[in-house]
Amino acid sequence: MPSSPPRALRALLALCTAAGLVSVVAPAAQASPGTGPTAVVAMGDSYISGEAGRWLGNSLTNSGSRNGTDRAWTGSGYDPSRVYGATAGGCHRSDTAEVKSAGPIASSLVNLACSGATTDNVFRASQGGVAYKGEAPQADQLAAVAATHDVKLIALSVGGNDLGFADIISTCATDYIVWYSYCHDDQQAEVDAKIDGVMADVGKSVDEIRAVMTGAGYGSSDYRIVLQSYPSPIPRAADNRYSESGWARTNTGGCPFWDADSDWARDSLVPQIANRLKGVAAAKGVQFMDLRDALQGREVCAKASKQVTSTVPASGTTSEWARWIDSQSTQGLVQESMHPNAYGQQALGRCLALINARPTGNHSCRNTAGSGPSSMYLTTG
């Protein structure tokens, strides 16, 4: 049986057929699908774009390099573009973002994700997609990449902003600092009211990616989609090194949450979202990477990690892997709060590299206690 035409030719034939320009059967070519440099593409929101990649752990020192934690320090001031490039103040695609930290898994590592993006910002414009922060919808951007690269894997992290992740964090912190009340009861109701619709839109995001790839001439076996969940940036109450009484969690730790709210976030909210995303992946026939435990012991205020000081240097083996809440707004931007920092992103990059090497099945990614980001590992299921 003759082999199928290469992807670029298939795309051209599809366009010509639609225009009525093809009247004869083109001869089968022998080249394999895919032209141009290989590529792995990241799409979605801040957890994959690289938000908070500016930081190597958290330090209470507010001047200079902040004990070596602030990668934007120039020696005389701060330049976030050293980390985020032209996207500083916008999409915050950091140089340590997941896809950039994955190592040499493709010739091109393409980051289309944008901090603050929702599913609407992934859909093609022709299907209701919305431009965001001066950029076209991500699926339309993907079309351009697919036309010039041989895309092998697309990693997607989306849905958190649709559910109002940032609002949940803000509400829970405010309830701790100002109102002395719990947030998990009313916030759980909010999530439950939204989650079915959000997951439907996550599913549509997968469909939109597939439609773009098909339109670019890719067959279903030419590339993979990996839908991933979210890691918890805060620990369980039992794993928090600060008491919930007093001001240490707010002013020292940067994790202003009640025990009950922390346990809800870590053991209810994050798993609920992960399990629903896993269901979307199964329904759409794509791989799933579960990151719910990726930052275990590395979260903000976790007992197993330490803040950086003049005597405790920044280190991937001892420092926190998530950005704290800077309640005084003395370091960087508040929008960086509760995201994987440079260490966390290096860890997630390792997870991406690991799943890239496993073309089938669902996998959970976890860290090795006492080791750095390079020691992440996968478990199946």
N, C-alpha and C positions, 0 to 999 in steps of 0.2 A: 504494500500500500504506500503511495507517495506521502511524504511528510507534509504537514500543513504549512502554509506560507508563514514567514516570520511576522512578528507582531506589527512592525512598521508597515509592511505590505498589506496585512489584513486591515489595518486602519485605513490605508489609502483606498483599498478596494471597497470598503464599506462606504466611504465618502463618495466615491465615484458612482457606486451603484445607486445611492440615494439621489444623486444628481442626474441619473440616467445616462452616464457616460460609459458604462461598461456593457458591451454586447457580446463579448467572448469570454470564455473561461481562461483565467490567467494560469500559466503553468505553475506547478508546485515548486517552491524553492527548497533548498536543502539546509539553509541556515536555521539555527535554533532561535526560539523566541527571545526577543530582547535586543535592543541596540543601545549604544552609548555606555557610559560608565554605570556600574551597578550602584544602587542607592537604597538606603534605609531611611524612611520618612517618619517623623514624629508629627502628630496632629492632636489638636484639642486645647486644653486649658493650662493654667499656671503650674499644675503639678508635673507637667511634662515639658513646658516651655523653658523652665529654668529659673522661675521666680525664686529669689533668696539665694541664688548662687554667689552673690557677693560675699557671703559670710562663711568663715571657717570656725564654727562654734559660736558661743555667746560670751561676751565679757562685759563686766560692769564699768570698765574704763571707757569714758566718753570722748577721750581726746586721742589725737594721733592715729596710730594703726589699731587702736583698741586692743592692745596686747596681741597684735598679729591676726586678729579675726577679720578685719576689714580689708578686703582685697581691692577696694576702690581708693585706698590711701596712696597718694602720690609722693609723699614725703613733705608736702607743704599744703595739701588740701585733699579734696575727695573728687574723684572722677568716675562715676558709675559706668561710663562707657568703656572703661578698662575691662569690665566684666560683661556688660550687656550690649556693647557695641552701639550700633545706630538705634537699637530698640530700647535704650535706657529711657525710663519714664513712660514706656509704652508696653510692648508685648513682653519685655524682659526675657528675651532669649539669651540665657547666659552661656558662657564658654564651657561651663560644666554641666549643662543640661543633659538629661538622660541620654539622648541620642548622640551627643558629643562626647560623652564619657564611656560609650560602649566599646571603644577600641576599633581596630581595623576590620569591622564586620562588613564593610562595603567601601567602594571607592569614594562615594559621596554620602555624607551624613547630613540629611536635610531636616531642618527644624521649621515647620510651618505653624506650630502651636503658638498660642498667644495668651498671656495672663489676662484673666477675666472673661475669656471666651465661653460662650454657651453653644449648645447644639445648633442654634440658628446661624452661628458664625462658621459652622462646618458645612452646612448644606450649600449646594450650588445656588447661585443667584437665580437661575431659571426655575428653581424649585423652592423658592422662598428664602434662600440664604441671604444673610445680611452682612455687609461689609463692616469691619471693626478696626478701630484705631488706624484708619487710613489705608487698610488693606482689603483686598477682595476676599470673599469667603474662601475658606481653606480648601474646599473641594475644587474650586476653580483654580487655585494655586497649584493643587496637586496635578491637575490636567497638564499644566505647563511642564512640571517635573517629569511626569510619565511620558511626555512626548520627546524628551531629550535624554532620559536616563532609562536604565533597565531596573525598575523598582522591584525589589525582592521582598521587602517587608514594610508594613505600615503599622506603627504603634499608635493606638488611640486612647487618650484619657479625656473623658468628657462626661458631663452630667452633674458634677459637683456645683457648678455655678447656677445651673438650672434649679437645683434644690436649695440654693441660698446658703452654701457653706460659709461664706464670709459673714453673712448676717447671723447665722447660728453662733459662730465664734464671738461676734460682737455682743450679741444678746447675753450669752452665757458669762462673758467677762463683765459686762455691765451689771448683771444680776449678782455677781460676786462682789464687785467693788462698790457699787452704789446701793443696790436694793436689798442685799443680804437675803436673796431668795434663789430658789432653784430655777433652772431654765429647761431641764429635760422634759418636764411634763408637757408644757405648751409647745416646745420645739418638736417633740415627737409627733404631736398632732399635725403640725405644719408639714413635716416630712411625709407622713402617711397620706396627707391630702394631695401631695404633689407627685409622689414617686411613680405611680402608674404612668402618668403622662410623660414624665421625664424619661422613663425607660423606653417608652414608645419612640421618643425623639432620639435616644441613643441608638435604637435599632435603625431608625431612618438614617442616622449618620453613617452607619455601616453600609446601608443600601446606597447612599450617595457616593461613598468611596468606591463601591463595586461598579456603580454606573459609570463613574469617571474612568476607571481602569478598563472596563469593557469598551467604552468609547475610544480609548487609546489603542485598542487592538489587543489587549491582554486576554489570555485565556485564564480560566479559574485556577489552573495549576501553575501559572507563571509567577504568582506572588502570594504572600500571606498577609492577613490582618490579625493583629494581636490587640485585643481589647483588655485594658488593665484597670484595676481598681485603685483605691487610695490607701496610703499608709496613715496610721494615726499619728499626729504630731505630739500628742500628750499621753502620759502613762495612766495606767490604772491608779486608783488612790493608794493602794498598797505599795506601789512602786515609786511614789512621789517622795522626794527627799525633804520636802518642806511640809510642816503642819498646815492644815487648812485654817487654823486660827492665826490672828495677827496679820502682818503685811508682807511676810517674806515671799509668799507666792507671787505677789504683785510687784513689789519693789526690788526683790532680789532674783527670784526665779523666772519671772516673766510668764507665769502660767496661772493666771487668776481665775481658777475654777474650783467649785466645791467638789468634795469627794464624790458625791452622788452624781454630779454632772460629768465628772471625769470618767467614772465607771460606765455611765450611759454612753458617752462618746466612744470609748475604747471597746466596749463589749456589746453594744447594741447598735448604735448608729453606723459605725464603720463596717461591722459585719453585715448589717442589713443592706447597705449600699453594695457591698462586695457580692453578696449572694444574688442580689437582683441583677447586677451586671453580668455575673456568671450565667444567669438565666438568659440574658440577651445574647451572649456569646453562643450559647448552645442553640438557641432558636435561629440564629443567623449563620451557624456553621463556621464560626471563626475561633481562633485560639483565645484562651483567657489566661491572664497572669494576675494572680491574687497577691496584692501588696499589703494586705491588712497588718501583717506582722513584720514588715520589712524594717521598721524602726524600733522594734521591741528593745527596750533598754537604752535606746539612743534618743528617746524623746526629750522634749523640753522638761526639765525638772526631774528626769529619771534618776533613781538612786545609783544605777550602774554607770552613769556618766558624770562629768564634771564641767563646771564653767572654766573658761580660760582666765588665768590670772598672770601676774608678772612672774610667778614661780611655777605655774602649771601651763605649759605651752599648748597651743592648738595642736590637736592630734586626732587622726581618724580612729584611733583605738581608745581614746578617753573622752573626747569632746562630744557634745550633743550634736545630733545630725539634723536638727530642725531649728528654724528660726523662732526665737521667743517673741512675745508681745512686748514691744517697747512702749510701755504705757506713757512715758514722758516724751516720746517722739524725739529722742536725742541722738538716735543712730539710724541713718537711712530712712526708708519709707515704711509707713505702717503696713502697706499692702504686702510687704515681704513676710509679715508675721505668719506663723503656723504653716510654713512650707519647708520642704526639705532644703537644707542649705547645701553648700558645695560638697560636703562629705556625703550628705544624704543623696545628692544627685549622682555622685560617683558610684554610690551603692546601687542606685536604680539603673545606672548605665551598665553595671556588671550584670544585673538581672536581665536586662535586654540582651546583652551578649550571650548569656546562658540560654535564654529561650530561643534566640536566633539559631542556636545549634540543635534545637529540638523541634523539628518541623511539625510534630503532631502532639496532641494532648494538652490538657490544662495543667498549669503548674503554679505553685506558691513559691514566693521568693522570701528568704529569711537571712538574717545576719548571724554571724558566729560571735558569740559573746567574747569580749576581750580582743577581738581582731578588727582590722580595718575594713574599708569598703570592698577591697578585692576579695574578701572571704565570704561574700554572699553565696548562697546555694539554693537550688531548687528542690522542691518535693513535688511529687506527682499527685494530681487530684484537684 
